[in-house]
Amino acid sequence: MTTLTREYFVELDCQDVLADYRDQFDLPEGHIYLNGNSLGVLPKAAKARAREVVEQEWGQGLIRSWNSADWIHLPRRVGDKIAGLIGAAPGEVVVADSTSVNLFKLASAAVKLRPGRGKILSEPGNFPTDLYILQGLEKFHDGRVRLNTVHRDEILDAIDEDTALVVLTHVHYKSGAMFDMKAITNRAHEKGALVLWDLSHSTGAVPVALNEVDADFAIGCGYKYLNGGPGAPGFLFVAQRHQAQLQQPLSGWFGHANSFAMRDDYEPAPGIERTLCGTTPVIGASLLEVGVDIMASADMQQIREKSLKMGELFIELVGQRLDEYGFGLASSKDPAVRGSQVSLTHEQGFAIMQALIARNIIGDFRAPDILRFGFTPLYVRYVDLWDCIEALAEIMASGEWDKPGFRKLTAVT
């Protein structure tokens, strides 16, 4: 194993074909940000866009801006741009609501498309909101559908003729473990089941090809790798072949075939718009569009190559510099099944992460013992990885993490 040096990481940054993208983001001076897998960084252009939407389109245009600024078509317009990032076609993706609400809408609709089948399949340890929504759906149907969870290695064998829907997160939020989307989708279809993929930790981070793998449904959020800002609206995907039959439960007026006809009876829009419900969050969707435009201008293959290189180097540095301090590796060393993050384990993980954040090196903690480090190739530098591990080594060697203030739990970890 070759001993790595800081100079080597600096040289990698000099050769980085994505390096110029960093200037498009408003990174605080002196910070290393390795938490884009939870909340992306502010694009500089989003500040000007926010002023334009608030001061001009809302402030001056008032309600006229639904037409003059084309607010009415925001969900579809931004959705079509996201479609290009996840291997979908125009008209198959729309921006709407939150990830949780979109999951409820699509899971409900999918179950209805498979009458007589009683099982929704997922894995224990899936992202909490996914399991909570599915548990709520189970109770809402008074047990007529039931949620079954099995270990990820048992998913393929657990899909049977009673399975209506398989709901999985493509890249796991804790470990970064990545499912074989094609293999699981194929098995589900062989058994007559449908699949709903949560792409919250995938979109903008790893290549996704929904139509190539014959995916049915997908959801995702806008505030991680798409850099749409805190609380940015989510998005959903419905394959074209399912749209005409899709009946989603939140039949609001924006999903109507003619919203402004103001009729009493609901008639679903003919395409992806039928998945809409209430009024578009115009400011949030407009800022999300800025982040999506940046991502769409980059080469996803180059993003993935840099992400994989960063993961490989980070894991190697952990082995060289932190071996004596009790860290474990929660992420796979196999790049083919790892998303754009590396997660470590430590029994004092929360306090260690707080000590790191106090040095303006920002990752995050997930109970019970996970320290997460996300790599967003458009603004994270190679040298940031070196400096992060160097700081961690100092924190562990000095016992700096063992201060009372670093042990005090915060509302958000």
N, C-alpha and C positions, 0 to 999 in steps of 0.2 A: 504494500500500500504506500503510495507516494504521500509525503507530508505536504499538506496544503499550506499556502501562505496568503497573506492579505494581498500581496502584489499580484498573485495569480488571479484573484477575484477582480481587482481593478482592471486588469488586462481584458478579462472577459467582458466587462462593461464597455471598454473601448471598442470591442468587436461586435457589440450587440446591435443587430439590425432593427430592434424595436426601441432603442434608447431614446429616440427623439419624442416618443409618445409621452414620456415622463413630464415634459414641459407643458402638456395639455391639462395637467392636474395641479390643484392647489394644495400641495403638501406642506404642512407646517415645518418651518425651519428647524433642523436639528432632530427631526423625528424619523424613526424607522417604522414603517407601517406594514405589519404582517397579519392584518385582520380584514383584508378585502373579501374574504370568504364569509364575513358576517355583515360588514357595512363597507361599501366601496368609498373611495375618496371623491371629493368634490371636483368635478371638471370645471376648469376656469370659465369655459363658455356658458356653463349653467348659471353663473351669477348674472351675466348680461341677459340671458334668456329669461330669468326670473323677473328682472326689472321690466323687460319688455312685456311679459304676460301680465304682470300686476299693474304697472303704470300705464301702459298703452292699451293692451287688448281689453283688460278689465276696467282700468281707470278711465280711459277715454272712449273705448269702443262699447263699453257696457254690454248689454244683452245682444247688441248687433254682432258681437264677435263670434257668436255661434255660427254665423254665416261668413262674415268678413274675414275672420281669422281661422275659419274652418275647424272650430272646436268640435263640431258635430262628428267629424270623421277621424278625430284623434285615436280612438281605440283601434280602428282598422288600420290606419296609416302606420302607427307605431308597431302594431301587431305584424303587419307585412314585413317590416324591417327586421323584427325579431325572428320571423320565419326563416329569413336568410341565414341566421346564425345557428339554427337548430335543424336544418335540413327539411324544412316544411315548405309548402307552396303558398303563394299569395292566396288569401281567403281562408287559411286554415288556422290562423293565430289571431287573437284579439287581446288587447290590454283591458283589464277590468278588475275591480275589486281587489281583495287580498288573496294570497295563496290559499289560505284556509277556506275562504268562501268559494273559491274556484274548485277546490277539491270536493267540497260538499256538492256543488252543482254537478260536476262531472261524474263523481262516484254514484250519485243518485240516478243520473241519466243512464249510466252504464248498466247498473243493476236492472233498470227497467227494460233495457234492450235484451236482457237474458232472463226472461220469465221462467219460473220453475227451478231456477238454480239458487241455492241458499248460502253460498260461501263467498266471502271476501277474504283474500289471502294477502298477508303482509309478513313482516319480520319483527320480532321483538327488538327494541332498541332503534326502531325507525324514528324519524324526527317526531318529537312528541305531538305537535299539532296534527300530523297525519293520523296518528293512532287515535287521538282524542276525537277528531272529526269522524273517523270510521266507527268509533265506539258510540258516538252520538247518533250516527246513521242507523246502527244496529238497534239502539233503543227506540228510535223514531219509528222503525218498522216492527216494533214489538216482537223482536226475535225471529221474524220471517227471513231475515238475512242475518248471518252471524260472522263475526270477525275471527279468523283463525290466524295465529302467528306461529311461524316455524323458523328455525335457524336458517340463515341464508344458504348454507350448503344443502338444505333439504327442500328448497323452494321448487325446483324442477319436479321432484318426485311428488310433491304435495298438490300440484295442479291436477285436478281430476274433472270428471264429467259433472260434478256438482258445483264447480267453481264458476262464479259469475264474473269476478273481477280480481285481478292481481294488482296491488298498489305497492310500488317500491320507489325508494329514492335512488336515483341512478348513481350518484356519488354520496356516500354516507357522510353525514355532517360531523361525526366524531372522528372516525378513523380515516376518512377519505377513500375507503374501499369502493371500487367501482364494479357494478354488475355488468355482465355480458348482456346487453340490451337485446341483441338479435336472438340469442339462444332462448332467453326467457319468453320473449314475444312469440317466437315460433312454437314453443311448447304449449303456451296458452292457447294459441290458435288451433293447434292440433286437437286440443281437448274442448274446443268451442268456447273458450273463455276470452275475455277482453283484458287489456293491460292499460294501466294508467301510471305514467312515469312522472315523478317529481324531479324536475330539472333545476331546482334552486341552487345546487352547488355544482352544476354542470355548465349552464348557459354562460358563454363568454370565457369559460375556463378550459373545457375539453371539447373536442369535436363531437357533435351530435348529428345523427342522420336519421331523423324520425321516419321519413317516407322510405328510405332505403331498407329499414328494418321492418317496415309495414306496421308501425306503431298505431295504436288506436287513439289514445288520449295522452295529454301531458299538461302539467302546470309548472309554474316557476315564479320566482320573485324578481323584482326589478332593482333591488338595492344592494345586491352583492357585487358580482363581477360586471354587471351592467351599469353600476355607478349612478343609479337613479335617485339616490338620496333616501334618508330615513323615512320609512312608511310609503315609499314609492309603490304605485299599484303593481299588482301581479299580472301574469298573462296566462292564457290557456290555449291549448291546441286540440282541435278535433279534426281527425282525418276526414277528408272530403266525402268518403263513402258512407260515413255515419251521420252526416249533418242533417239530411232530410228527415231521418227518423228520430233524431235526438229530441227528447223532452226533458228539459231541465226544470227543477222545482221552483226556482226564483224567477217567475215569469213577470219581470218588471217592464216598465213602459219603453225602456231603451232596447229591449229585445223584441218589441212588437214590429210587425211587418210595416206599419206606418204609424210611427210614434205620435205624430201630430194630427192624425185623423181624430184622436180623442174619442175613440169608440169604447163602449163598455166591455165588449168581449175581446179576449186576448187571441191574437193570431200571430204565431211566431214568425220572425223574419226568415227568409228562405235559406240563408247561409249562416256563417259563423256568428253574425250579429245576434242570432237567437240566444246566444249564451250570455248576452249582456243583461243587466238588471236595472240599476239605478243610474243617476246622472254621473257622467265621467268626472273624475277628480282632475280638472283641467290643469291646475298648476303642477300637480305631481306628475301627470302624464307628459306634460310639456318638458319638464326637466329630465324625465326618464328618456325622452327622445334624444336629448343631447348626448347622454351616455351611450345609448344604443348606436347613434351615428358614429361615435368614436370607435366603438367596438367593430362596427361593420366596415370601417375603413382599414382595419388591420387584417393581416393574414393569419387565419386560425391555426394553420399548420406551424407557422413560426411561433405563435403563442404557445402551442402545445410543446414544441421542441424546447423552448426556453423553460417552460414550467417543469418538464421532466428533468432537464439538466439541473435546475435549482433544487428539486427534490433529492436527486442523487447526491449533490454536493452537501446539502444540509444534513442528510443522513450520515454521510462520511465524516463530516465535522463533528457531529454528535459522538460518533465512535471514537474519534481522535482526542476530543477535548473534554467530554463529559462522562467517560466510561466509569470513572470511580465514584460517581455521585448518585447512583441509584436510579437513573432514568431508564425507562423501557420505551420500546418503539411500538406504538399502536397502529401505525400505518404499514402497509406492505412494502417490502423492498422491490417488489416486482412492479416496474413502471406501467405495465399493461393494465394493471388493476388498481392504480392509484390516481386519484384526482389531483387537483392543484393545491395540495396542502400536505404537510407532514405533522402528525400528532405524536406527542410523547406522553408517557405516563410517569407520575411520581406521586408518592403518598402525601407530599407537601405541595402539590401542584398549584393550589390557589395562591398560597403565600409567595411561592417562587414567581408566579406570573405577575403578582402585584409589585414585587421588587423590580421586575423587568420593566413594567409599565412606568414605574417611578423614574426610570432612566430614559423615558420617552421612546422605548422600544415596545411596540404594542402588538401583542397577540391576544389570545383570550383563553379562558378556562371553561371546561365543561365537566360537571360532576360525573363520577366521583373523583377522578384523578387525571383528567386529560388536559394537557397544554396544547393548544392548536396554533399552528403557524401557517398562514395562508400565503400563497405566492400569486400575485397579480402581475403577470409579466409586463404589462404596459407601463407600470410605474415602480415596481420593485427592482432594485439593482442587485447584482451579484454580491457586491461588497456589503450590502445590508445583511446578508446571511452570515458572513464572517463576523461582522460587528455584533450581531445578535448572539452568536455562540460564544464569542469572547466575553461579552457581558454576562452571559449565563455562567460561564466558568468562574468569573470573578465573584458573582453573587453566591455561588455554592462554596467556593474556597474560603470566603470570608465569613460565611454564615449570615450574610446581609439579609437574606430572606426571613430569618427568624426574629423579626421585630414585631411587637404586638400590633402595630398599625397595619402590617401586611397580612395579618391573620384575620382581621375583622371583615366578615362577609359583607359584600355590597349587594344592592338589589339586583344589579345586572352584572354577571360575571363574564 
